[in-house]
Amino acid sequence: MLTNVLIGGKAGQGPNVLANIISEILVKTGYYVFLSREYESVIRGGHNYNILTFSDTKVYSNENKIDILICLDDNTELVHKSKIRKETLVLRNKDNKENIYFAGKLLKILGFDFKFLEIEIKKLRNFDANLKNAKEGYESENSKFNLKTSKNKTNYFMNGAQGVKEGALKGGMDVYFAYPMTPATSLLSELAEKQVENNILTLELENEIAVFNAAIGSAITGAKSMVGTSGGGFDLMTEALSLAGIGEIPVVAYLAQRPGPATGVATKTAQGDLNIALYSGHGEFSRVVVAPGDPIESAELTSALFYLSQKFKIPCLILSDKQLAESFYTLNGKANIVKSEKLTSLKRYNSYEHLDSGEATEDTAIVEKNVERRLMKANEIKREVEKLETCKVYGKGKTLIVGWGSTKGAIFDAIQGLDARFLQVLYLEPFSDKIVAELKKADNIIVVENNATAQLANLITAKTGIFIKNKILKYNGLPFYSDELKEEIKKRMK
């Protein structure tokens, strides 16, 4: 019983509020929900929409086909007409009703008691008016699905940014520095709300250059420091990233991707920044780069980066994107947090090559020795990382699907019923021997990425010599839908 609901309208009409209300009800009554959000860079007008996919079994992505379409304005039906099938139930807003009216309407269609909606309405302003509108919508419809309360009542609902927040807090973060940039801003907001009760400091500075340099300053004093940004902001941080490299200063960076180059498409998703995460910052120094695929992994890998950055005194990067950061997943497990101790001492070096005492030097023998010492950390880091979960394999099929980051959900859902297995790469640097072993066992490899240049496929070739012929790439700013991805995989299976 997999059902896709698309709710669309202008910014200001509240499609997001409506989608969140219905999602909360579904999760609380035991259903699995995946909720994504698409919006434009406008405060009013334009076209925004949410896709809510729910089932009585686990679901981690949306489909392209729509079962219920709620049109808060006339434009929604025109924009999404290609998704409408003969069976699609279309709810139009002929009388210019508010979003909460359609919450009542949809709740009745799904077959739930009105009491569930009343609980959610109490959380909103204007309770009496909203309650009246919701009842009107509820009474205007007949039940068509007759959904029942399920037994899965231990589920919870969270997005990727909230997962990173949990990992940062439990990993012992003291200070978070940021300059607002979509889609990284959601993490800034989450941490700012929790700073008093968790005894942390959240600072919004004047630009991204100041952000990373401030993090270096706080890290030198012993504070566990973290920064957050998106692609263009990270570009400004890379000189300071190099400073962290030569100064051996532990900083964790959250890089939430969106389409570039330059400003690109600020409110869409992409996986185009893997290369800059791997190779940014002039000179040669060690780093760790990870890419979680859901909120639980976001928490686990964020905490792991605090551990690794403190242990080896290196900068570490966590790659997310708009799809993962802002989409909500139904979860029922707990994150395995990696605990780390704060540094008791940190030698203070400036941006120059230096003696062990911190004094600047241009002695060529010492320069060579220091470069080798910093790079030798890579071997120690890899040995430590190999003790952790560097990748995951789902299924036992013949064809190997390889992906990273937010593509996890669509790939996992797409391979159901296919003779395929899924290798999810969690650690991109260092590149784990476990990943290499899985790749070498495969006869047919298909790499799935939300970018145009197959950056993971190229990394695999560079690290293993294995050339990836079959690639499924999407780069229009939208995530993969599981049904479209399944068809693309079928075309490339032997």
Secondary structure, 3 states (H helix, E strand, C coil): CCEEEEEEEEECCCHHHHHHHHHHHHHHCCCEEEEEEECCCCCCEEEEEEEEEEECCCCCCCCCCEEEEEECCHHHHHHCHHHEEEEEEEEECCCCCCHHHHHHHHHHHHCCCCHHHHHHHCCCCCHHHHHHHHHHHHHCCCCCCCCCCCCCCCCEEEEHHHHHHHHHHHCCCCEEEECCCCCCHHHHHHHHHHHHHHCCEEEECCCHHHHHHHHHHHHHCCCCEEEEECHHHHHHHHHHHHHHHHHCCCEEEEEEECCCCCCCCCCCCCCCCHHHHHHCCCCCCCCEEECCCCHHHHHHHHHHHHHHHHHHCCEEEEEEEHHHHHCEEEECCCCCCCCCCCCCCCCCCCCCCECCCCCECCCHHHHHHHHHHHHHHHHHHHHHHCCCCCEEEECCCCEEEEEEHHHHHHHHHHCCCCCEEEEEECEEECCCHHHHHHHHCCCCEEEEECCCCCHHHHHHHHHHCCCCCEEEECCCCCCCCHHHHHHHHHHHCC
